[in-house]
Amino acid sequence: MGEWMRWVRCGLLAALVPLLADPAGATVYRCTDASGKVVYQAQACREGDQARAVDSGQATRPARPIRPDEPAIPSRSFRVQTLDGVLLDPDDAAPIAAPDGSQPTPRVGGAASTAGRLAIPSKPRIPVRFHLVSTDGRLLPWSNAGPRDGQRSAGAVAGGTMFRHGAASLALDGHGREAYTLAGNGGTLVWLPKGMDGPRQDSQPPARLPRLSWASGLAWSTKDGLLFIASTGGEGHLYRYDTRNHAWLDARSLKDRHLLSLAFDEASGTLVGLSRGLELVTFSAEGHVKQTRSLKGILVGLGSGKSEMAAADGLSLAAQSGAVAIISVQAASVTHIWTYELASGQAQLTYSASY
């Protein structure tokens, strides 16, 4: 306690000296004795002390050493830069760990849940296999852990919304021999009975259904023969198409949920859609909304705030065995893949082009 009180007296003296100093600028002496203690005073230092004269306006109290039982508290006046080059404001940074080393609970849906966490991918707990489309129309075998053939095809991957990045929306049968895609600014459904390089047949909804416009999401339940198409024109609609009889079945309003991508999980019979507002929407096979979940702040490496929302246009989906692969394509390259588990609501970064 004696040492602590001496430190307090030194600090008070250092704070009072500038107030008592001559406004014109008096001399203040910084004195250090043999034990290393520092004192600021108006009188010259005692003989044997280390002395240094400083301007009275610059005298500050000495820094108090951190005691062994006291954790260091980092400054909150900085900005955090992630490995992907995203600058985060201090308020968005991850909460500081408690002195016992435990981690505070992150804010649900907030940037603090991913800020400060390194964007390092880990092995997916649930594997998801899918195909991407190259800019020249080839099928690229991928999984949620990365390219299955080891070829990243950087600069040659079509992706994002159809009207921004080309006809990247593609629904394949289980063997990749038959496909559906979109054309004409998302206003025409195209059937490719013999794959990408074969003949094509165009189709549009009948007059009894809303006009198809700016469609960008396709998903095919080959087990049931149902094709789902999501449009973003106007309030947006979810269409169902019978691929066995080549007939349009129905369309339901999406109520301004602008879905950029669709995927169908055959194992659970669940349709999944991703909206421009970073919402993951699940539907029944009949097209009814089951649940809406926000992805804001939980996709590590995507960014924060406005940068996160701007990146949403480059995201597409694949679904399998209760997991959803969320694929980010920017500048014709796959940058990240996250795996979202529908049962637990957990998101995991499982691929990054940086690694």
C-alpha positions as CSV (number, residue, x, y, z in Angstrom):
1,M,0.0,0.0,0.0
2,G,3.0,2.4,0.7
3,E,4.2,2.0,-2.9
4,W,0.7,2.6,-4.2
5,M,0.2,5.8,-2.2
6,R,3.6,7.1,-3.3
7,W,2.5,6.6,-6.9
8,V,-0.8,8.4,-6.3
9,R,1.1,11.4,-4.7
10,C,3.5,11.5,-7.7
11,G,0.5,11.4,-10.1
12,L,-1.3,14.2,-8.3
13,L,1.9,16.3,-8.2
14,A,2.3,15.8,-12.0
15,A,-1.3,16.9,-12.6
16,L,-1.0,20.0,-10.4
17,V,2.3,21.3,-11.7
18,P,0.9,22.5,-15.1
19,L,-2.0,24.3,-13.3
20,L,0.3,26.1,-10.9
21,A,3.0,26.9,-13.5
22,D,3.6,30.4,-14.8
23,P,1.4,30.9,-17.9
24,A,4.4,32.3,-19.7
25,G,5.9,28.8,-19.4
26,A,7.9,27.7,-16.3
27,T,10.5,25.0,-16.1
28,V,9.4,21.6,-14.6
29,Y,12.0,19.0,-13.6
30,R,11.5,15.3,-14.3
31,C,13.5,13.6,-11.6
32,T,14.3,9.9,-11.5
33,D,15.9,8.5,-8.3
34,A,18.1,5.4,-8.0
35,S,15.2,3.0,-7.7
36,G,13.6,4.3,-11.0
37,K,10.8,6.3,-9.5
38,V,9.8,9.4,-11.5
39,V,8.6,12.7,-10.0
40,Y,7.8,16.0,-11.7
41,Q,8.6,19.1,-9.5
42,A,9.2,22.8,-9.8
43,Q,12.5,22.6,-7.9
44,A,15.7,21.2,-9.2
45,C,16.3,17.5,-8.6
46,R,18.3,16.3,-5.7
47,E,21.9,15.4,-6.1
48,G,22.3,11.9,-7.5
49,D,18.9,11.9,-9.2
50,Q,18.6,11.7,-13.0
51,A,17.2,15.0,-14.1
52,R,15.6,16.3,-17.3
53,A,13.9,19.7,-17.7
54,V,10.6,19.8,-19.6
55,D,8.1,22.4,-20.6
56,S,5.3,22.7,-18.0
57,G,2.6,22.3,-20.6
58,Q,4.0,18.9,-21.6
59,A,4.4,17.4,-18.1
60,T,2.3,14.2,-17.8
61,R,1.9,11.7,-15.0
62,P,4.1,8.6,-15.3
63,A,2.4,5.5,-16.7
64,R,1.2,3.1,-13.9
65,P,2.7,-0.3,-14.4
66,I,0.2,-3.1,-14.9
67,R,0.1,-5.4,-11.9
68,P,0.4,-9.2,-12.5
69,D,-3.2,-9.8,-11.6
70,E,-4.6,-7.1,-13.9
71,P,-5.3,-7.9,-17.6
72,A,-4.1,-5.5,-20.3
73,I,-7.1,-3.7,-21.9
74,P,-6.5,-2.9,-25.6
75,S,-7.4,0.5,-26.9
76,R,-10.8,0.9,-28.6
77,S,-9.7,3.9,-30.6
78,F,-8.5,1.8,-33.6
79,R,-10.2,0.2,-36.6
80,V,-9.9,-3.5,-37.3
81,Q,-8.9,-4.7,-40.7
82,T,-9.8,-8.3,-41.6
83,L,-7.7,-10.6,-43.7
84,D,-10.0,-9.7,-46.7
85,G,-9.1,-6.0,-46.4
86,V,-12.4,-5.0,-44.7
87,L,-12.1,-2.1,-42.2
88,L,-14.4,-2.4,-39.3
89,D,-15.3,0.4,-36.9
90,P,-14.3,-0.1,-33.2
91,D,-18.0,-0.6,-32.1
92,D,-18.2,-3.5,-34.6
93,A,-15.1,-5.3,-33.3
94,A,-15.4,-8.4,-31.3
95,P,-15.9,-7.9,-27.5
96,I,-12.8,-8.1,-25.4
97,A,-12.3,-11.5,-23.6
98,A,-12.9,-11.6,-19.9
99,P,-9.9,-11.8,-17.5
100,D,-10.6,-15.5,-17.0
101,G,-10.2,-16.1,-20.8
102,S,-13.9,-16.8,-21.5
103,Q,-15.4,-15.3,-24.6
104,P,-18.4,-13.0,-24.4
105,T,-21.6,-13.9,-26.2
106,P,-21.7,-12.3,-29.6
107,R,-24.6,-10.1,-30.6
108,V,-27.0,-12.2,-32.7
109,G,-27.1,-11.0,-36.3
110,G,-24.6,-8.2,-35.5
111,A,-21.2,-7.5,-37.0
112,A,-19.6,-8.2,-33.6
113,S,-20.3,-11.9,-34.2
114,T,-17.7,-12.1,-36.9
115,A,-15.5,-9.0,-36.5
116,G,-12.0,-9.8,-35.3
117,R,-12.3,-13.4,-36.2
118,L,-9.7,-14.6,-38.8
119,A,-11.2,-15.6,-42.1
120,I,-9.5,-19.0,-42.1
121,P,-11.5,-21.9,-43.6
122,S,-12.1,-25.2,-41.8
123,K,-13.2,-28.6,-43.0
124,P,-16.9,-28.7,-43.5
125,R,-18.9,-30.8,-41.1
126,I,-21.4,-31.7,-43.8
127,P,-20.1,-32.1,-47.4
128,V,-22.0,-30.4,-50.2
129,R,-21.2,-31.3,-53.9
130,F,-22.4,-29.1,-56.8
131,H,-21.4,-27.7,-60.2
132,L,-20.6,-24.1,-61.2
133,V,-20.7,-22.8,-64.7
134,S,-17.7,-21.3,-66.4
135,T,-17.9,-18.1,-68.4
136,D,-17.7,-20.2,-71.6
137,G,-20.5,-22.6,-70.6
138,R,-18.5,-25.5,-69.1
139,L,-19.5,-27.3,-65.9
140,L,-17.0,-27.0,-63.1
141,P,-17.1,-29.6,-60.3
142,W,-17.0,-28.0,-56.9
143,S,-17.8,-28.8,-53.3
144,N,-18.2,-26.6,-50.2
145,A,-14.5,-27.4,-49.5
146,G,-13.3,-26.1,-52.9
147,P,-12.8,-27.3,-56.5
148,R,-13.1,-31.1,-56.8
149,D,-10.6,-31.3,-59.6
150,G,-8.2,-28.9,-57.9
151,Q,-8.8,-26.2,-60.6
152,R,-10.0,-23.0,-59.1
153,S,-10.8,-21.5,-62.6
154,A,-10.0,-18.0,-61.3
155,G,-11.4,-15.3,-63.6
156,A,-13.5,-17.8,-65.5
157,V,-16.5,-18.5,-63.2
158,A,-20.0,-17.2,-63.9
159,G,-21.9,-16.3,-60.8
160,G,-24.0,-13.8,-58.9
161,T,-27.3,-12.6,-60.2
162,M,-28.1,-13.5,-63.8
163,F,-28.6,-9.9,-65.0
164,R,-25.3,-8.8,-63.6
165,H,-22.9,-11.6,-64.3
166,G,-24.5,-13.5,-67.3
167,A,-26.5,-16.7,-67.4
168,A,-25.1,-18.3,-64.3
169,S,-28.4,-19.7,-63.0
170,L,-28.4,-23.4,-64.0
171,A,-30.5,-26.4,-62.7
172,L,-29.1,-29.8,-63.6
173,D,-30.5,-33.3,-63.3
174,G,-28.6,-35.8,-61.1
175,H,-26.3,-36.9,-64.0
176,G,-25.7,-33.4,-65.5
177,R,-27.1,-34.5,-68.9
178,E,-30.3,-32.4,-68.8
179,A,-30.5,-28.8,-67.6
180,Y,-32.6,-25.7,-67.3
181,T,-31.4,-22.1,-67.4
182,L,-32.7,-18.6,-68.0
183,A,-32.5,-16.1,-70.9
184,G,-33.8,-12.8,-72.0
185,N,-33.1,-10.8,-68.8
186,G,-34.6,-13.6,-66.8
187,G,-37.9,-13.6,-68.7
188,T,-37.5,-16.9,-70.5
189,L,-37.1,-20.4,-69.1
190,V,-34.8,-22.5,-71.3
191,W,-34.8,-26.3,-71.4
192,L,-31.6,-28.0,-72.5
193,P,-32.6,-31.7,-72.9
194,K,-29.1,-32.8,-73.9
195,G,-27.0,-30.5,-71.8
196,M,-25.3,-27.2,-72.3
197,D,-24.2,-27.9,-75.9
198,G,-27.4,-29.4,-77.2
199,P,-30.7,-28.1,-78.5
200,R,-32.8,-25.7,-76.5
201,Q,-36.5,-25.1,-76.0
202,D,-37.8,-21.8,-74.6
203,S,-40.9,-21.4,-72.4
204,Q,-42.8,-18.6,-70.7
205,P,-45.6,-18.7,-68.1
206,P,-49.2,-18.8,-69.5
207,A,-51.3,-15.7,-69.3
208,R,-53.0,-16.9,-66.1
209,L,-49.7,-16.5,-64.2
210,P,-47.8,-13.3,-63.5
211,R,-45.3,-12.3,-66.2
212,L,-41.8,-13.7,-65.6
213,S,-39.3,-10.9,-65.3
214,W,-35.8,-10.6,-63.9
215,A,-35.7,-14.2,-62.7
216,S,-32.3,-15.2,-61.3
217,G,-32.9,-18.3,-59.1
218,L,-33.5,-21.9,-60.3
219,A,-33.7,-25.1,-58.3
220,W,-34.7,-28.6,-59.5
221,S,-36.2,-31.3,-57.4
222,T,-35.5,-34.2,-59.9
223,K,-37.1,-36.7,-57.5
224,D,-40.5,-34.9,-57.8
225,G,-39.9,-33.4,-61.2
226,L,-40.5,-29.9,-59.9
227,L,-38.5,-26.9,-61.0
228,F,-38.6,-23.7,-58.9
229,I,-38.0,-20.3,-60.5
230,A,-37.7,-17.0,-58.5
231,S,-38.3,-13.7,-60.1
232,T,-37.3,-10.3,-58.8
233,G,-39.4,-8.1,-61.0
234,G,-42.0,-6.1,-59.1
235,E,-43.0,-7.9,-55.8
236,G,-41.3,-11.0,-57.0
237,H,-42.8,-14.5,-57.5
238,L,-41.9,-18.1,-56.9
239,Y,-43.0,-20.3,-59.8
240,R,-43.3,-24.1,-60.0
241,Y,-42.8,-25.9,-63.2
242,D,-43.6,-29.6,-63.9
243,T,-40.5,-30.9,-65.8
244,R,-42.2,-34.2,-66.6
245,N,-45.1,-32.8,-68.4
246,H,-43.5,-29.5,-69.3
247,A,-46.3,-27.5,-67.7
248,W,-46.4,-24.3,-65.5
249,L,-48.2,-25.1,-62.3
250,D,-48.5,-22.0,-60.2
251,A,-46.8,-18.8,-58.8
252,R,-46.8,-17.3,-55.4
253,S,-46.0,-13.8,-54.4
254,L,-42.6,-13.3,-52.6
255,K,-43.9,-10.0,-51.1
256,D,-40.8,-8.1,-52.1
257,R,-38.3,-10.8,-51.0
258,H,-35.9,-10.5,-53.9
259,L,-34.4,-13.9,-54.1
260,L,-31.0,-14.0,-55.9
261,S,-30.5,-17.7,-55.8
262,L,-32.4,-21.0,-55.1
263,A,-31.3,-24.5,-54.1
264,F,-33.3,-27.6,-53.4
265,D,-32.3,-30.2,-50.7
266,E,-33.6,-33.6,-51.9
267,A,-32.8,-35.2,-48.5
268,S,-35.1,-32.9,-46.5
269,G,-37.4,-31.8,-49.3
270,T,-36.7,-28.2,-48.5
271,L,-36.3,-25.3,-50.9
272,V,-33.8,-22.6,-49.9
273,G,-33.6,-19.1,-51.2
274,L,-31.1,-16.2,-50.6
275,S,-32.5,-12.7,-50.7
276,R,-30.7,-9.5,-51.6
277,G,-31.2,-8.4,-48.0
278,L,-29.0,-11.4,-46.8
279,E,-31.9,-13.5,-45.6
280,L,-32.0,-17.3,-46.0
281,V,-35.6,-18.3,-46.7
282,T,-36.8,-21.9,-46.5
283,F,-39.9,-23.1,-48.4
284,S,-41.9,-26.3,-48.5
285,A,-42.1,-28.2,-51.7
286,E,-45.5,-26.5,-52.3
287,G,-43.8,-23.1,-52.2
288,H,-44.9,-21.9,-48.8
289,V,-42.5,-20.0,-46.6
290,K,-41.3,-22.0,-43.6
291,Q,-38.7,-19.8,-42.0
292,T,-36.6,-16.7,-42.6
293,R,-33.1,-16.3,-41.1
294,S,-30.8,-13.4,-41.3
295,L,-27.2,-14.0,-42.4
296,K,-26.0,-10.5,-41.5
297,G,-22.8,-10.6,-39.5
298,I,-22.4,-14.4,-39.5
299,L,-20.5,-15.0,-42.7
300,V,-16.8,-14.5,-41.7
301,G,-14.8,-12.6,-44.3
302,L,-17.8,-11.2,-46.3
303,G,-17.4,-7.8,-44.7
304,S,-19.5,-5.6,-42.4
305,G,-22.4,-3.2,-42.8
306,K,-22.6,-1.6,-46.3
307,S,-19.7,-3.7,-47.7
308,E,-21.5,-6.9,-46.5
309,M,-24.8,-5.9,-48.3
310,A,-23.0,-4.9,-51.5
311,A,-21.4,-8.4,-51.6
312,A,-24.8,-10.1,-51.4
313,D,-25.3,-9.8,-55.2
314,G,-22.4,-12.2,-55.8
315,L,-23.8,-15.0,-53.7
316,S,-25.4,-18.2,-54.9
317,L,-26.6,-21.4,-53.2
318,A,-26.3,-25.2,-53.3
319,A,-28.0,-27.5,-50.8
320,Q,-27.5,-31.1,-49.7
321,S,-28.1,-33.3,-46.6
322,G,-29.4,-30.4,-44.4
323,A,-26.6,-28.0,-45.3
324,V,-26.5,-25.0,-47.6
325,A,-23.3,-24.0,-49.4
326,I,-23.2,-20.2,-49.8
327,I,-20.9,-19.4,-52.7
328,S,-19.3,-16.0,-53.3
329,V,-18.3,-15.2,-56.9
330,Q,-16.6,-11.8,-57.4
331,A,-14.8,-10.8,-60.6
332,A,-15.4,-14.2,-62.1
333,S,-13.7,-16.0,-59.3
334,V,-14.9,-18.0,-56.3
335,T,-13.7,-16.0,-53.3
336,H,-15.4,-17.8,-50.3
337,I,-17.8,-20.7,-49.6
338,W,-19.7,-20.8,-46.3
339,T,-21.6,-23.8,-45.1
340,Y,-24.9,-23.1,-43.2
341,E,-26.4,-26.0,-41.3
342,L,-30.2,-25.7,-41.3
343,A,-30.8,-27.7,-38.2
344,S,-28.4,-25.8,-35.9
345,G,-28.3,-22.4,-37.7
346,Q,-24.5,-22.5,-37.6
347,A,-22.4,-20.9,-40.4
348,Q,-18.9,-22.1,-41.1
349,L,-16.3,-20.7,-43.6
350,T,-15.2,-23.8,-45.5
351,Y,-13.3,-22.4,-48.5
352,S,-11.3,-19.2,-49.1
353,A,-9.3,-18.3,-52.2
354,S,-6.7,-16.8,-49.9
355,Y,-5.7,-20.3,-48.7
